[in-house]
Amino acid sequence: MHDDRTLVEARLRRVLEERIRPAVYPESVPLRVGMWMAPDEPVPVAEGLAAARRPIAVGDAWGPPWTTCWFTVRGRVPEEWAGRTVEALLDLGFDAGMPGFQCEGLVYRPDGTPVKGLHPDNQWVRIAGPAAGGEEVLLHVEAAANPVVMGHHPFAPTPLGAKETAGTGPLYRLNRMDLAVLDTTVWELVRDLEVLGELMAELPADGARRWDVLRAVERALDAVDLQDVNGSAAAARAELAGVLAAPAAPSAHRISAVGHAHIDSAWLWPLRETVRKVARTAANMTALLAEEPDFVYAMSQAQQYAWLKEHRPEVFAKVREAVAAGRFVPAGGMWVESDTNMPGSEAMARQFVYGKRFFLEEFGLESREVWLPDTFGFAAGLPQIVRAAGARWLLTQKISWSQVNTFPHHTFWWEGIDGTRIFTHFPPVDTYNCAIRGRELAHAARTFREKGAARHSLAPSGWGDGGGGTTREMVARAARVRDLEGSPVVRWEKPEEFFARAEAEYPQAPVWVGELYLELHRGTLTSQARTKQGNRRCENLLREAELWSATAAVRAGLPYPYEELDRIWKTVLLHQFHDILPGSSIAWVHREAERTYAALTEELAGLIGRALRALAGDASAATEVVFNAAPHERAGVPAGGGAPAPAAGPGGCRAAAREGGGYVLDNGLLAVAVDGRGLVVSVRAAADGREAVAPGAAANLLQLHPDFPNMWDAWDVDRFYRSTATDLTAVDELAVAEESAQAVSVRVARSFGASSVVQTLTLTAGSPRLDIATEVDWHETEKFLKLAFPLDVHAERYASETQFGHLHRPTHTNTSWEAAKFEACNHRFVRLSEPGWGVALVTASTYGHDVTRDVRPADRGTTTTLRASLLRAPRFPDPETDQGVHTFRHALVPAADIGDAVREGYRINLPERRVPGDAVVAPLVAVDAPAVVVSAVKLADDGSGDVVVRLYESLGGRAEGRLSASFAFGEALVCDLLERPVAEEPSPARAGDGVVHLRLRPFQLVTLRLVRAGAAA
């Protein structure tokens, strides 16, 4: 037989596109359309329904950027259509080349009941099936004119990301507003031919199955009368029935399809638009669930459910019904799909606390899986947090985006810094927008790396971000590949069902230890500095607000601000979403975030001030009380306590002119030489006299790089940026800014390009660190600003703080895995060390950094250079990224062991507070083990008045000690993050003799609930 595959396949493509698809709706009549444009922001549904309409016709323009237009469509089902299936086809002007990211609509009935969303691949609304001839049709559409920010020429700078700059011209034209007859037989024929055509393309050419399918398709095409497709569709389907009924091979790969729509809580649209995106998609999915009994849909992010409950209660009611039926699955157990690299320890824990608690309270369900398909890498401290929240599995797809190395597993155990392991799956379909296409399914089966040991994978299936979720076409394709020869076997399943089966079949899966580093999107550790600083500031203030409010509640009976803290936490957690905190959203999102953080800062300051005033004693006293929220004693003030301010000591700080220019600063603990360029050329600790700065090098060196990545501007910094660097050494001003016995500082001013920078280098009496405040008035574009510290340290690896501990990364680039980590994340500190000696850089401001090493030819010593990333200036999606004034705080700590790094990291983030008063405020709790850090002290969320203490081992070793409380308590319960008692053996904490005895493994996290006798609820 001649090989005529290409002929038949080409015939299939043309007949399907030009004859069969158009016949799906063989008859149509136009609808009458009226429109009203809301004057500014979206209006309540009742207002939109009631507003007067003006006529608008197909082809007319509508929708300036970010506006909302309300359409009303009217018509009548023709009498001759009686008994047939009738749908409204409402094309708002969609670009078929994008499943989302553009205009959208939500359809309402006249009484305001939502029906379903309108999206590029979901333009239909069922009117009746069967229809009654003469039936009146009246529908309303709330249409959002969301601009295409990232279009067919992606990453081009655009003004569309802010209302103020987006313009006022209409973006869309109505394309089709019709009533139409749906020929279900033709619609099913299209699905048959899609599935078989895609299957053919993936089957081996020398296999019989491909030829069986080819011949069946050929017979079906022969059976189609091109002049009467509707009359011949049934005969064509009959020719395909045999090949569609052939069962899959017993060894076929098994795919658990999970209905899904990845909806970014903000990105190329503002938060307020996400509220509506969620409503449209949820309305679509509840409608689809009602029509398709096998379909299962999963939605993550408790915040999005909360939006539904608040803004679209009628949609939420349908969701609740579907959840109760087990068809609509609350997944993930987090408040949002957050970034996991930058959120602090407590914030990462609270993502699970608030997410899980919402699902428990609203639905009585608790997710055991973590659902983070799009997060930009995963911190090594996360597995322990997942387990402490009562979860055990993780799903993500994003690591498949890595540019350099292919991750060796799809299913594996992931081990965190403390030894906790969680069962993890990367879907081999390599997308979280699977459309159940043949090429996707074949790719999953072909690339699955656990062949021979496991057979199951998961496929998140549906269009996200305004695409409306899973479509009825996807469900139809899934039905055909449920048991089809040559295809993986596809079943709709809940995530929990997949994970339970996958873990059971593969208990000895391989283990990956340490962070899951995404070799992409490294620039997100630096972009949008104000957003990042707002997050860090609010995390620190929340720690203080809880600590001092709990102390004031126990000590003074001050009412604990449960509601305020709950609301603030949820707002902070929302802004840790993986396109907000990473700095990859449009200008609207980040300007709004800046205002939100400012408001939260003011409110938290009020809560803290209220509690401190209640604790400080006599406000008219001539003395002040110093409060220390850090977890280490400071200048005689205990951790978590307060004491009258001591009289100023002798100090001993001084500045002297340096030979050759510049100054030498000294506080008795450190001597720092600043040369005539304002660079630090020497740092010596008095305790050992060792020089920290590498010979011939200068620290506190600002370096400016060009920064124009190949794509994903706000997200990426590509390795070649290092090829060109400008050292900013020209100085406009160098002078002593302060000189007293208690502090001495030097001011350094520079200018470069269109920008300027002022740095203040300070030594304080009794402090073992050099504080560096950097104020940058930034007006560069596509530049990257770094702050460099070349250090005389032979470090083969370095420590970087993460949640509840730290991890080590190599300084070398022996393999492509190490070389790919040329930008990494830190929390409060980075520490470089060789045996017996180290240097730490602590920060209250930044997350991104890089570490490199070189050998000096002259003495063969090693220079290890640590650089903090300060600012970037990408032009997409926000063309004004980071323009303006920024202030950064860092401190260099020489002769620092890991405990010093931990301590100084907390101190720079939690400065002391002074309040008029005369009281001595004993800490609620104290721990006598230096390695054990208290990360939170608060009252229990249930209002019982119990005190909850979270602590962890911070140095990476075993720790034993005692926790004592300055209030009476009965039991000390080891709890999970949701403050529920758990049994753990051996127990890390046992109460006895009025104290709690602690025994912790390296980096172990423990939550204790101290039950107060007689505490008010």
Disulfide bonds with the S-S distance in Angstrom:
none
